[in-house]
Amino acid sequence: MTTPLDFNRHPCFNAKVKGLYGRVHLPVAPKCNIQCNYCNRKYDCVNESRPGVTSTVLTPEQALYYMGRVLEKEPRISVAGIAGPGDPFANGDETLETMRLIRREYPETILCLASNGMNLSPYVPELAEIGVSHVTVTVNAVDPEVSKNIYSWVRDGRVLYRGRQGAELLLARQLQSIRELKKHGITVKINTIAIPGVNDHHIIKVARAMRDLGADLFNCMAMYPNVDTVFENIPEPSRIYMTGIRNEAEQYLPQMRHCTRCRADAVGLLDDDRTEEMRGCLSACAKLPGHSVAKRPYVAVATLEGVLVNQHLGEATRFQIWGEDGQGGYKLIEERPAPAAGGGSQRWFNISRILGDCRAILVNDLGESPRETLKKKQIKPIVMSGFIEKGLEAVYTGKGLTSLQGRMRKCSSGSGCMGAGTGCG
């Protein structure tokens, strides 16, 4: 679903259209997995315009509702992006659910993400499936001896790494993420923050390395000195200095020279920002009940042939996604591939993420572990046998479900059901 190198309607990737099209940043990602020495993420700050700042944080459903209100005010918005205030992939569930909701309701919208790359790579196949076409990765150095001075810590799961060890881990993940993005045909912009005395001597090496990985655009940004940070006393590089760096880097990659260092809740055209105007609307949307704004419209089905509910969750290699057709019936929306077999509880988590816009899943059976994982993600597992249409009717109307539900089979932990060898959970 991606549209490689589609710069025509993306104002950040194409300066020629910055007065014609706009962007909205949906602040659904508050957590971060690294701590940059120049970053101070003030979620509720209204007086600064810089990355890492937003006046509030939204749920995916609130973000969808807000998107509708934004388009009413500014129909020239062509891009919906997530740029924090933390990192989208330290908030993977919220990020993917938001992207799916926007893709479903506004299919012509360009989907865009900005990440530090630490935990991006595992999500790339799903991003491509959703249709995220533009991703920005911030890479501040390609030598751990340089980058160890830029980050206070890097977190992988629950483990915190510092110094060179953290820098090496982050760089390896960034390179892996960029390779994966290009493998899936996604347009990649590299952001590099120029920090005087720290990495400014190294930026040309970053540009060359990113070119070799296949990146499409390079955005060298001047560091903004933030109070209460390690680098608060380092002066901001001058425009003349930044022009020189960009001119050198341009021998390797096309340069973005019109970056406005947007907030995580920025909205409007780059030359006609309307963030302040929309702040009241953003705050109002943040007060809406998270799941009453946009109810999960779909039902997932584990089926062999598309007629009967006849697969165990652990055996499913794909899921059919069904929804209402607006005429009292139901229609097949699409098919989504299931994560590869194996991986234990991580597979159930991945399935729940893939089905984030589904209110229920119809299966022939499933184990207790996936059942609990799905329920935590507010996806109701319904064990039944029979025609898909009957199951859908029961889910959407609440009638007749009991008669459809087959008696649950007790599965042996770690064993395959019906010989599939996939594990029941």
C-alpha positions in Angstrom: 0.0 0.0 0.0 3.0 2.3 0.3 3.6 4.9 -2.4 7.4 5.2 -2.7 8.9 8.7 -3.3 5.4 10.3 -3.4 6.5 13.8 -2.5 3.7 15.5 -4.5 1.5 16.2 -1.5 3.9 16.0 1.4 5.0 19.5 2.4 7.9 18.3 4.6 9.3 16.2 1.8 8.7 18.7 -1.0 9.2 22.4 -0.4 7.4 23.2 -3.7 4.0 22.2 -2.1 4.4 23.7 1.4 2.0 26.5 0.5 -0.5 24.1 -1.0 -0.7 21.2 1.5 -0.5 20.9 5.2 0.1 18.4 8.0 -1.4 17.5 11.4 0.7 15.8 14.1 -1.4 13.5 16.3 0.2 13.4 19.8 -0.6 9.8 20.8 2.9 8.7 21.8 4.0 10.1 25.2 6.6 7.5 26.2 10.2 7.5 24.9 12.9 4.8 24.9 16.0 7.1 24.8 17.0 10.2 26.5 18.7 12.8 24.3 20.9 15.3 26.0 19.2 18.2 24.2 15.6 17.0 24.8 13.1 18.2 27.4 9.7 16.8 26.6 7.1 19.2 28.2 3.8 17.6 27.3 1.6 20.5 28.4 3.8 23.4 27.2 1.9 26.0 25.2 4.6 28.6 24.9 7.3 26.8 22.9 7.4 25.6 19.3 9.8 22.7 19.0 9.8 18.9 18.8 8.8 17.0 22.0 6.2 19.5 23.0 2.4 19.2 23.0 -0.4 20.7 25.0 -2.0 17.3 25.6 -1.9 13.7 24.6 -4.7 11.9 22.8 -5.9 8.2 22.6 -6.1 6.8 19.0 -9.9 7.2 19.0 -9.6 10.8 20.2 -7.0 11.4 17.5 -9.4 10.1 14.8 -12.1 12.5 16.1 -9.7 15.3 16.2 -8.6 14.6 12.6 -12.1 15.1 11.5 -12.4 18.5 13.2 -9.0 19.6 11.8 -10.1 18.8 8.2 -13.3 20.8 8.7 -11.1 23.8 9.6 -8.3 23.1 7.1 -9.2 20.8 4.2 -5.7 21.3 2.7 -4.3 18.9 5.3 -2.8 16.0 3.2 -0.6 14.4 5.9 -1.3 12.8 9.2 1.8 12.1 11.2 2.9 11.0 14.7 6.0 12.7 16.0 5.7 12.2 19.7 5.9 13.8 22.1 7.9 10.6 22.8 8.7 8.0 20.2 5.9 6.3 18.2 7.5 2.9 18.7 7.8 3.2 22.5 4.0 3.4 22.1 3.6 0.8 19.4 0.0 -0.1 20.1 -1.3 3.4 20.1 0.7 4.3 17.0 -0.5 1.4 14.9 -4.1 1.8 16.0 -4.1 5.5 15.2 -2.6 4.8 11.7 -5.2 2.1 11.0 -8.1 4.4 12.1 -6.9 7.3 9.9 -6.3 5.0 6.9 -9.8 3.5 7.2 -11.6 6.9 7.6 -9.4 9.0 5.4 -7.9 6.7 2.8 -6.3 9.5 0.7 -4.3 10.9 3.6 -0.6 10.4 3.5 0.6 8.6 6.7 3.9 9.7 8.2 5.9 8.8 11.3 9.0 10.2 12.9 11.1 8.0 15.1 14.5 7.6 16.8 14.7 4.1 15.2 15.3 2.2 18.4 12.3 0.0 18.2 11.1 0.7 14.7 12.3 -2.4 12.7 9.8 -5.0 14.1 6.9 -2.8 13.1 7.9 -2.1 9.5 6.0 -4.9 7.8 2.8 -3.8 9.5 3.4 -0.2 8.6 3.8 -1.1 5.0 0.6 -3.2 5.2 -1.3 -0.2 6.7 0.1 2.1 4.0 2.5 4.3 6.0 4.5 5.8 3.1 6.9 8.3 4.8 9.1 7.7 7.8 11.7 10.0 9.4 14.5 8.5 11.4 16.7 10.7 13.6 20.3 9.6 13.3 22.8 11.9 15.0 25.9 9.9 14.4 27.2 6.7 12.8 30.1 6.3 15.2 29.3 5.2 18.8 32.3 7.3 20.1 30.4 10.4 18.9 26.8 9.3 19.8 27.7 8.2 23.3 28.0 11.8 24.2 24.5 12.7 22.8 22.3 10.3 24.8 22.0 9.9 28.6 20.5 6.4 28.2 18.9 3.9 25.8 16.2 1.6 27.0 15.5 -1.8 25.5 12.5 -3.3 27.2 13.2 -3.0 30.9 17.0 -2.8 30.5 18.8 0.6 30.5 22.1 1.1 28.7 24.4 4.0 29.0 27.6 5.3 27.3 29.1 3.5 24.4 27.0 0.3 25.0 23.8 2.3 24.6 25.2 4.1 21.6 26.1 0.9 19.9 22.7 -0.6 20.5 20.9 2.4 19.2 23.0 2.7 16.1 22.5 -1.0 15.2 18.7 -0.7 15.6 18.7 2.5 13.5 20.6 0.9 10.6 18.4 -2.2 10.8 15.3 0.0 10.7 16.3 2.0 7.7 17.2 -1.1 5.8 13.9 -2.6 6.6 12.0 0.5 5.6 13.7 0.6 2.2 13.1 -3.1 1.7 9.4 -2.4 2.1 9.5 0.6 -0.3 8.9 3.3 2.3 10.3 6.8 1.7 12.9 7.6 4.4 14.0 11.1 5.6 17.0 11.3 7.9 17.0 14.0 10.6 20.3 14.9 12.1 20.6 17.4 14.9 23.8 19.6 14.6 25.3 20.0 18.0 28.3 22.3 18.1 31.4 20.6 19.5 29.7 17.2 19.8 28.7 16.0 16.3 28.9 18.9 13.9 32.2 17.6 12.6 30.6 14.3 11.9 27.5 15.2 9.9 28.9 14.6 6.5 29.8 11.1 7.4 26.2 10.6 8.5 24.9 11.9 5.2 27.2 9.6 3.3 26.2 6.5 5.3 22.5 7.3 5.0 22.9 7.6 1.2 24.5 4.2 1.1 21.5 2.7 3.0 19.1 4.2 0.4 17.7 7.1 2.3 15.8 9.6 0.2 16.1 13.0 2.0 18.4 14.6 4.6 17.3 17.2 7.1 20.1 18.7 9.1 18.6 20.7 12.0 20.2 23.1 14.3 20.1 22.1 18.0 17.7 24.1 20.0 19.1 24.7 23.5 16.5 23.6 26.1 16.6 24.5 29.8 17.1 21.6 32.3 19.1 19.5 29.7 22.7 18.5 29.5 23.2 20.7 26.5 21.3 23.7 27.7 24.5 25.9 27.6 25.6 24.9 24.1 24.7 27.8 21.7 22.3 27.2 18.8 24.2 27.0 15.5 23.8 30.1 13.2 21.9 30.0 9.9 25.1 30.7 8.0 26.8 27.8 9.8 23.9 25.4 9.0 23.9 26.5 5.4 27.5 25.4 5.1 26.8 22.0 6.6 23.8 21.5 4.3 25.7 22.5 1.3 28.4 19.9 2.1 25.8 17.2 2.9 24.0 17.9 -0.4 26.7 16.1 -2.3 25.3 12.9 -0.9 21.5 13.4 -0.4 18.9 16.0 -1.3 18.5 18.5 1.6 15.4 19.6 3.4 15.9 23.3 4.0 12.5 24.4 5.1 12.0 22.5 8.3 10.1 24.5 11.0 11.0 22.1 13.9 7.3 21.3 14.5 5.7 20.6 17.8 4.2 17.1 18.4 0.7 18.7 18.0 1.5 20.9 15.0 -1.3 21.5 12.5 -1.7 23.6 9.4 0.5 24.6 6.5 4.2 25.1 7.2 3.8 28.7 6.2 0.4 29.1 7.9 0.6 27.2 11.2 -2.8 26.9 13.0 -1.6 25.0 16.2 -2.6 27.9 18.5 -6.0 28.2 16.8 -6.7 24.4 17.2 -5.5 24.1 20.8 -8.9 24.4 22.3 -10.2 21.7 19.9 -7.3 19.5 20.8 -7.9 19.9 24.5 -11.7 19.2 24.1 -10.9 16.0 22.1 -8.6 14.8 24.9 -11.5 14.9 27.3 -13.7 12.7 25.2 -14.2 9.1 26.4 -11.5 7.1 24.6 -13.5 4.3 23.1 -16.9 6.1 22.6 -15.6 8.4 20.0 -14.9 5.8 17.4 -16.1 2.3 18.3 -14.0 -0.5 16.9 -16.0 -1.3 13.7 -14.7 -4.6 12.7 -14.8 -8.3 13.6 -11.9 -10.6 12.8 -12.5 -14.2 11.7 -10.3 -17.3 11.7 -11.5 -19.3 8.7 -10.2 -21.7 6.2 -12.4 -20.9 3.2 -14.3 -17.7 4.2 -17.6 -19.3 4.9 -17.3 -21.1 8.3 -15.6 -20.2 11.6 -13.4 -23.3 11.6 -9.8 -22.4 12.7 -8.1 -22.4 16.0 -6.4 -19.1 16.7 -3.0 -20.8 16.9 -3.4 -22.3 13.4 -4.5 -19.2 11.6 -2.1 -17.8 9.0 -4.5 -15.0 8.1 -7.6 -13.2 9.4 -10.6 -12.1 7.5 -11.8 -8.6 8.6 -15.5 -8.1 8.4 -17.7 -5.0 9.0 -21.2 -3.8 8.5 -22.3 -2.9 5.0 -24.7 -0.1 5.9 -27.7 -2.0 4.6 -28.3 -4.3 7.5 -25.8 -6.9 6.4 -22.0 -7.5 6.5 -19.1 -7.3 4.1 -15.6 -8.6 3.9 -13.3 -5.6 4.3 -9.9 -7.2 3.8 -7.6 -10.0 4.8 -4.6 -9.5 7.1 -1.7 -11.9 7.5 -1.2 -13.4 11.0 2.3 -13.3 12.6 4.5 -16.3 12.0 3.9 -19.3 14.3 6.0 -19.6 17.4 7.2 -16.9 19.7 5.0 -17.7 22.6 3.1 -14.9 24.2 4.7 -12.3 21.8 2.7 -13.8 19.0 -0.6 -13.2 20.8 0.5 -9.7 21.5 1.3 -9.2 17.9 -2.1 -10.6 16.9 -3.9 -8.2 19.2 -1.9 -5.3 17.7 -2.8 -6.4 14.2 -6.5 -6.6 15.2 -6.5 -3.3 17.1 -9.5 -1.9 15.2 -11.6 -5.1 15.8 -14.1 -5.4 18.6 -14.2 -9.2 18.5 -12.6 -12.2 16.9 -14.5 -15.4 15.9 -12.4 -18.5 16.4 -13.1 -22.3 16.6 -11.0 -22.3 19.8 -8.0 -20.7 21.6 -5.9 -21.1 24.7 -6.1 -19.1 27.9 -3.0 -17.1 27.2 -4.2 -15.6 23.9 -7.7 -15.2 25.4 -6.3 -13.0 28.2 -4.1 -11.0 25.9 -7.0 -10.2 23.5 -9.3 -9.3 26.3 -6.7 -6.9 27.8 -6.7 -5.2 24.4 -10.5 -5.0 24.4 -10.9 -7.6 21.6 -13.6 -10.1 22.6 -12.7 -13.7 21.7 -15.8 -15.6 20.7 -15.4 -19.4 20.4 -18.0 -20.9 18.1 -18.6 -23.1 15.1 -20.8 -22.4 12.1 -21.4 -19.8 9.5 -19.4 -16.5 9.7 -22.6 -14.5 9.0 -24.3 -16.0 12.1 -21.4 -15.0 14.3 -21.3 -11.5 12.9 -25.0 -11.1 13.5 -24.5 -12.2 17.1 -21.6 -9.7 17.7 -23.3 -6.7 16.1 -26.8 -7.3 17.5 -25.9 -9.1 20.8 -28.5 -11.8 20.0 -28.2 -15.5 19.6 -24.5 -15.8 20.6 -25.0 -18.5 23.2 -26.4 -21.0 20.8 -23.5 -20.6 18.4 -20.7 -21.1 20.9 -19.3 -24.5 20.9 -18.0 -26.2 24.0 -14.4 -25.1 24.6 -11.8 -27.8 24.2 -9.1 -27.9 26.8 -5.7 -27.5 25.1 -2.5 -28.8 26.4 0.0 -26.0 27.1 2.7 -25.9 24.5 1.1 -28.6 22.3 -0.3 -28.1 18.8 -4.0 -28.3 18.2 -5.1 -30.8 15.5 -1.5 -31.5 14.7 -0.6 -28.0 13.5 2.3 -27.6 15.9 1.6 -23.9 16.4 0.8 -24.0 20.1 -2.4 -23.0 21.8 -0.9 -20.6 24.3 
